Amino acid sequence: MSSIHNCSLDDYVDGVLVADRTWLGRAVTLIESTRSADRIAAMELLGRLLPHSGGARRIGITGVPGVGKSTFIDALGTQLTAQGRRVAVLAVDPSSSVSGGSILGDKTRMPNLAVQDAAFIRPSPSSGSLGGVTRTTRETMTVVEAAGFDVVLVETVGVGQSETAVADMVDFFLVLMLPGAGDELQGIKKGVLELADALVVNKSDGGNEIAAQRAMRDYRAALSLTAPVNATWVPPVLTASAIHKTGLEQVISQIEAYFGAMTESGHLASRRSAQQVRWMWAMVEDRLREQLRANDQVRALLADLEQKVATAQTPPSVAANQILKAFNH
């Protein structure tokens, strides 16, 4: 669609507010569109939905490849819906750097949650964006919150800077770990430990229980060496088995305790306020980058400048100045 008129924009808003799945899907597709007319319509739609958003608990979930993120989210989400929660999962898939394609297999990876009436799963290709998090994840969060979903689970691909990107848009950041790899800390960066509001050693089953307990002790020791994000909360280390659905109640209990402590101390409100400001600047940078690349004067210079920088004929700083000069001309 190239554009939407006011009457159909009303249809989008009304459809989202009653959580109609067809309109939910259409709204997210509109937001993900890169067409300029769709961008304008999407901004207007978000403006209409924003007053209805903000009421959900935003939980980011990451972990090393093979840790079982999808199975864990499937089990956790199903447990939450059984408790009367409405759960939206924003699962960010890795896009192919060659074809730009995406697996988009989240509904098959979360079979139990996918059939729940109180759940909505939206896979989105990361399209090579910074950190493997879609450029529009925050906007999609606004849409599902306006639709009345009170828990939003954001799954990151768990590579590169995706952990930092997700941690900066959620209230609670959960890091999944594997049992039997505590000694090496699985090569996980210290920075990720510092971002974590909880660590969960998954796959504590099938003879891995002792290894999971050992890993839990190792991670607790590692966390004790990191500076806490705030004095209100000490990140717990738990064990769980998504397959056997054990330990999930403790995870949910800790999440509840976190929100209680953070709300009472005022940290939750200040965290969200700071995130909103950073979101604004991220959008400014995103739009500036787009305008820069679309600028005719810049495009005329790029191929030659990139070649000269690549062959060390021109310093990157000099080339950057030339690009900005052309853009501002």
Secondary structure, DSSP 8 states (H G I E B T S, - for coil): -----HHHHHHHHHHHHTT-HHHHHHHHHHHH---HHHHHHHHHHHHHHGGG-S-SEEEEEEE-TTS-HHHHHHHHHHHHHHTT--EEEEEEE-B-TTT--B---HHHHSHHHHT-TTEEEEEEE-TT-GGG--TTHHHHHHHHHHTT--EEEEE---STTHHHHHHTT-SEEEEEE-TT-TTTGGG--HHHHHH-SEEEE----TT-HHHHHHHHHHHHHHHHTS--S-TT----EEE-BTTTTBSHHHHHHHHHHHHHHHHHHTHHHHHHHHHHHHHHHHHHHHHHHHHHHH-HHHHHHHHHHHHHHHTTSS-HHHHHHHHHHHHH-
